Amino acid sequence: MTTKSGEKYTTPQGFSAIRDGIKASSSEAPLVREAKPAWLRAVMPSGEGFNKVRDVVKAHRLVTVCEEAKCPNIGECWNAGTATLMLMGAVCTRACRFCAVDTGNPKGWLDAEEPLHVARTVELMNLRYVVLTSVNRDDLEDGGAGHYAACVRAIKASRPATAVEALTPDFQGSVAAVHQVLDSGLEVFAQNIETVLRLTHPVRDPRAGYQQTLSVLLEAKRYRPSVLTKSSLMLGLGETDEEIDQCLQDLRGAQVDLVTLGQYLRPTLHHLPVERYVTPAEFQRWRDRALALGFLECVSGPMVRSSYRAERALERNNAGLR
């Protein structure tokens, strides 16, 4: 029997989890499917590069966040030789109210073969740039930092020319864990701040923290100045212009190099509602402000996700967005 959103189920590894991360509540009003603005319409994926990658993924039963998260930018990224892979399983120890990843306690479970499998996936997909992301794994002593490092090293051993970006958990602020990932040979270290200070809770899980994320990013830049640091901010959750501006200033204060801005979209009725849809003109205005503050690039637009055209960040062209 298929588990419904918000219901508990047992994973193949034997531990329990909540489908889509947030428990269902009897008091919830039905989700009204309101019409989205025209600028939020996704383009159907196509193209020779996309078709080749799709065929490889299907033939070898590979798993990408691009497909699992139904990312609207999958065609554009796959055609460019960029993809995002998720590490350490599909169950997160946290329950952020914007995210539809399943939540539970994996109780230390890890796939020891994953680093080699990830490297093989990158090779088969012929990726020039790969983003490694993951669920939060607070059940692991190092938060999964050693596993991240092993995956990066495996990729580099197989394809040294492939650039690697690690979009990591906060490791509960552990300096040792941050250093472990940074010592693996990656090019970009990313940690998403997600929202402004006032909305951090309830948007993020109580174990996450605004200052904790800033501290992790600052430590990453201090420890490895040559590694680019990156963060991402969702708009449309009720933040004010003043709060967005302050968040951008705080990220620059933590010496973050790259930032992405995108529209929050409610994944299920159990998650936080969209407070407003931010216009493309506003996203362009925030990009201009971010560049004025000193970011190397700010990829900003309604359909932007943290990994969107990650390989083009240094071209300083808003990843091709108008």
GUGUFI-803942 format. One line per field, with one value per residue (C-alpha): residue in one letter; x, y, z; residue number from 1. Coordinates in nm, 3 decimals. Layout:
<sites>
resn = c(A ...) $
xx = c(X ...) $
yy = c(Y ...) $
zz = c(Z ...) $
resi = c(NUM ...) $
</sites>
This chain:
<sites>
resn = c(M T T K S G E K Y T T P Q G F S A I R D G I K A S S S E A P L V R E A K P A W L R A V M P S G E G F N K V R D V V K A H R L V T V C E E A K C P N I G E C W N A G T A T L M L M G A V C T R A C R F C A V D T G N P K G W L D A E E P L H V A R T V E L M N L R Y V V L T S V N R D D L E D G G A G H Y A A C V R A I K A S R P A T A V E A L T P D F Q G S V A A V H Q V L D S G L E V F A Q N I E T V L R L T H P V R D P R A G Y Q Q T L S V L L E A K R Y R P S V L T K S S L M L G L G E T D E E I D Q C L Q D L R G A Q V D L V T L G Q Y L R P T L H H L P V E R Y V T P A E F Q R W R D R A L A L G F L E C V S G P M V R S S Y R A E R A L E R N N A G L R) $
xx = c(0.000 0.132 0.206 0.030 0.198 0.236 0.201 0.455 0.611 0.898 1.199 1.374 1.652 1.404 1.358 1.045 1.002 0.736 0.648 0.727 0.875 0.582 0.307 -0.048 -0.279 -0.657 -0.692 -0.535 -0.754 -0.760 -0.483 -0.629 -0.456 -0.434 -0.313 0.057 0.195 0.295 0.663 0.654 0.567 0.839 0.971 0.947 1.298 1.446 1.769 2.036 2.239 1.933 1.822 2.166 2.184 1.825 1.900 2.211 2.020 1.742 1.969 2.185 1.905 2.086 1.929 1.951 1.793 1.705 1.448 1.351 1.271 1.104 1.328 1.192 1.545 1.644 1.660 1.881 2.123 2.154 2.217 2.502 2.658 2.555 2.354 2.283 2.324 2.189 2.403 2.330 1.979 1.642 1.545 1.643 1.676 1.522 1.176 1.201 0.859 0.954 1.106 0.931 1.216 1.104 1.206 1.307 1.606 1.828 2.009 2.356 2.274 2.507 2.580 2.954 2.959 2.809 3.138 3.231 2.873 2.866 3.197 3.066 2.748 2.948 3.155 2.854 2.672 2.989 2.940 3.162 3.018 2.845 2.663 2.661 2.387 2.231 1.978 2.079 2.227 2.233 2.239 2.601 2.884 3.037 2.705 2.819 3.125 3.353 3.109 3.097 3.476 3.496 3.251 3.445 3.775 3.622 3.495 3.831 4.014 3.789 3.745 3.993 3.860 3.504 3.434 3.258 3.026 2.921 2.588 2.617 2.423 2.542 2.707 2.564 2.840 3.126 3.452 3.620 3.343 3.366 3.743 3.701 3.483 3.708 4.014 3.857 3.954 3.621 3.584 3.270 3.140 2.771 2.541 2.194 2.070 1.721 1.542 1.585 1.665 1.309 1.164 1.439 1.202 0.942 1.076 1.376 1.403 1.483 1.827 1.915 2.018 2.079 2.400 2.510 2.493 2.681 2.949 2.993 3.030 3.277 3.487 3.492 3.631 3.880 4.010 4.026 4.025 4.068 3.741 3.436 3.155 2.789 2.444 2.080 1.775 1.406 1.171 0.793 0.767 0.670 1.009 1.044 1.281 1.478 1.518 1.634 1.890 2.015 2.048 2.255 2.475 2.515 2.620 2.878 2.993 3.062 3.269 3.027 3.121 2.806 2.437 2.119 1.767 1.452 1.077 0.948 0.679 0.466 0.528 0.225 -0.061 0.141 0.407 0.418 0.198 0.335 0.285 0.348 0.498 0.802 0.822 1.115 1.182 1.222 1.461 1.670 1.672 1.800 2.070 2.186 2.192 2.387 2.649 2.679 2.748 3.042 2.916 3.102 2.764 2.399 2.185 1.838 1.500 1.162 1.262 1.615 1.712 2.040 2.205 2.069 2.338 2.596 2.881 2.814 2.827 3.165 3.063 2.883 2.584 2.309 2.343 2.184 1.870 1.730) $
yy = c(0.000 0.344 0.574 0.908 1.242 1.302 0.935 0.710 0.417 0.170 0.208 -0.088 -0.044 -0.109 0.232 0.448 0.777 1.038 1.072 1.426 1.522 1.679 1.487 1.531 1.731 1.692 2.069 2.147 2.319 2.168 2.296 2.536 2.500 2.866 2.972 3.053 3.356 3.307 3.346 3.025 2.799 2.540 2.452 2.087 1.932 1.845 1.854 1.608 1.639 1.593 1.286 1.123 1.181 1.061 0.739 0.673 0.743 0.505 0.229 0.223 0.302 0.608 0.846 1.224 1.503 1.658 1.383 1.300 1.665 1.716 2.017 2.249 2.320 1.958 2.000 2.308 2.164 1.818 1.970 2.164 1.855 1.946 1.735 1.706 1.378 1.315 1.126 0.921 0.806 0.977 1.017 1.333 1.361 1.708 1.832 2.176 2.315 2.412 2.079 1.761 1.518 1.231 1.262 0.999 0.849 0.631 0.510 0.524 0.348 0.430 0.269 0.196 0.149 0.491 0.678 0.435 0.434 0.815 0.829 0.577 0.780 1.096 0.901 0.745 1.078 1.245 1.534 1.841 1.976 1.782 1.906 1.667 1.731 1.524 1.492 1.601 1.309 1.416 1.046 1.023 1.140 1.357 1.445 1.259 1.476 1.176 1.026 1.353 1.364 1.002 1.075 1.381 1.192 0.904 1.144 1.318 0.986 0.886 1.222 1.484 1.748 1.731 2.023 1.931 2.143 2.011 2.146 2.017 2.000 2.234 1.946 2.116 2.372 2.123 2.285 1.944 1.823 2.135 2.090 1.725 1.816 2.104 1.878 1.648 1.850 2.015 2.348 2.492 2.457 2.544 2.572 2.722 2.986 2.935 3.238 3.559 3.570 3.635 3.343 3.090 2.931 2.811 2.772 2.558 2.274 2.387 2.225 2.453 2.810 3.136 3.217 2.853 2.856 3.185 3.045 2.734 2.943 3.182 2.894 2.732 3.048 3.102 2.747 2.720 3.070 2.926 2.728 2.926 2.948 2.967 3.001 3.023 3.219 3.147 3.441 3.450 3.330 3.666 3.835 4.212 4.396 4.516 4.157 4.032 4.310 4.234 3.864 3.947 4.174 3.897 3.649 3.890 3.948 3.573 3.619 3.415 3.437 3.318 3.344 3.221 3.360 3.174 3.154 2.931 2.688 2.490 2.117 1.979 2.110 2.012 2.270 2.647 2.841 3.080 3.435 3.598 3.544 3.759 3.913 3.867 4.241 4.212 3.919 4.128 4.413 4.180 4.049 4.406 4.468 4.148 4.235 4.584 4.421 4.231 3.881 3.730 3.629 3.622 3.385 3.525 3.433 3.274 2.925 2.932 2.654 2.644 2.414 2.589 2.608 2.596 2.559 2.906 3.106 3.256 3.374 3.658 3.649 3.542 3.191 3.307 3.452 3.769) $
zz = c(0.000 -0.094 0.200 0.180 0.245 0.618 0.712 0.884 0.697 0.739 0.509 0.339 0.598 0.880 1.045 1.043 0.857 0.774 0.406 0.281 0.617 0.802 0.985 0.866 1.092 1.117 1.151 0.815 0.558 0.207 -0.018 -0.274 -0.609 -0.698 -1.040 -1.045 -1.230 -1.593 -1.507 -1.301 -1.594 -1.650 -1.996 -2.099 -2.091 -2.429 -2.627 -2.735 -2.415 -2.196 -2.392 -2.363 -1.987 -1.939 -2.128 -1.915 -1.592 -1.694 -1.822 -1.508 -1.261 -1.131 -0.880 -0.916 -0.715 -1.051 -1.111 -0.754 -0.676 -1.015 -1.073 -1.344 -1.466 -1.537 -1.914 -1.905 -1.649 -1.805 -2.147 -1.986 -1.826 -1.470 -1.225 -0.854 -0.662 -0.312 -0.060 0.253 0.171 0.135 0.504 0.692 1.069 1.055 0.959 0.801 0.712 0.357 0.254 0.134 0.205 0.429 0.795 1.050 1.232 1.008 1.323 1.170 0.843 0.553 0.217 0.229 -0.149 -0.222 -0.287 -0.566 -0.695 -0.705 -0.891 -1.143 -1.187 -1.261 -1.512 -1.686 -1.705 -1.836 -1.596 -1.612 -1.288 -1.012 -0.703 -0.407 -0.156 0.119 0.394 0.744 0.936 1.300 1.392 1.270 1.497 1.223 1.057 0.746 0.680 0.631 0.382 0.186 0.175 0.057 -0.226 -0.343 -0.337 -0.535 -0.802 -0.827 -0.856 -1.145 -1.319 -1.194 -1.434 -1.299 -1.068 -0.742 -0.531 -0.189 -0.063 0.291 0.615 0.892 1.086 1.397 1.358 1.398 1.282 1.247 1.017 0.799 0.771 0.674 0.377 0.272 0.272 0.010 -0.298 -0.388 -0.568 -0.401 -0.045 -0.007 0.292 0.253 0.496 0.340 0.488 0.685 1.057 1.180 0.981 1.051 1.298 1.203 0.845 0.946 1.194 1.553 1.524 1.234 1.302 1.118 1.305 1.291 0.911 0.894 1.127 0.912 0.595 0.758 0.892 0.549 0.390 0.674 0.651 0.271 0.117 -0.234 -0.211 -0.319 -0.063 -0.154 0.004 -0.103 0.003 -0.067 -0.118 -0.077 0.284 0.430 0.455 0.416 0.184 0.485 0.608 0.268 0.249 0.600 0.516 0.208 0.419 0.679 0.411 0.275 0.632 0.642 0.322 0.109 -0.261 -0.438 -0.357 -0.527 -0.483 -0.584 -0.523 -0.243 -0.363 -0.118 -0.173 0.021 0.235 0.545 0.459 0.496 0.253 -0.008 0.119 -0.219 -0.562 -0.623 -0.969 -1.211 -1.186 -0.808 -0.848 -1.088 -0.838 -0.564 -0.797 -0.858 -0.483 -0.415 -0.676 -0.526 -0.189 -0.340 -0.425 -0.723 -0.864 -0.759 -0.964 -0.907 -1.056 -0.979 -1.096 -0.953 -0.713 -0.520 -0.777 -1.088 -1.359 -1.083 -1.330 -1.477 -1.157 -1.234 -1.581 -1.403 -1.636 -1.392 -1.540 -1.862 -1.700 -1.850) $
resi = c(1 2 3 4 5 6 7 8 9 10 11 12 13 14 15 16 17 18 19 20 21 22 23 24 25 26 27 28 29 30 31 32 33 34 35 36 37 38 39 40 41 42 43 44 45 46 47 48 49 50 51 52 53 54 55 56 57 58 59 60 61 62 63 64 65 66 67 68 69 70 71 72 73 74 75 76 77 78 79 80 81 82 83 84 85 86 87 88 89 90 91 92 93 94 95 96 97 98 99 100 101 102 103 104 105 106 107 108 109 110 111 112 113 114 115 116 117 118 119 120 121 122 123 124 125 126 127 128 129 130 131 132 133 134 135 136 137 138 139 140 141 142 143 144 145 146 147 148 149 150 151 152 153 154 155 156 157 158 159 160 161 162 163 164 165 166 167 168 169 170 171 172 173 174 175 176 177 178 179 180 181 182 183 184 185 186 187 188 189 190 191 192 193 194 195 196 197 198 199 200 201 202 203 204 205 206 207 208 209 210 211 212 213 214 215 216 217 218 219 220 221 222 223 224 225 226 227 228 229 230 231 232 233 234 235 236 237 238 239 240 241 242 243 244 245 246 247 248 249 250 251 252 253 254 255 256 257 258 259 260 261 262 263 264 265 266 267 268 269 270 271 272 273 274 275 276 277 278 279 280 281 282 283 284 285 286 287 288 289 290 291 292 293 294 295 296 297 298 299 300 301 302 303 304 305 306 307 308 309 310 311 312 313 314 315 316 317 318 319 320 321 322) $
</sites>
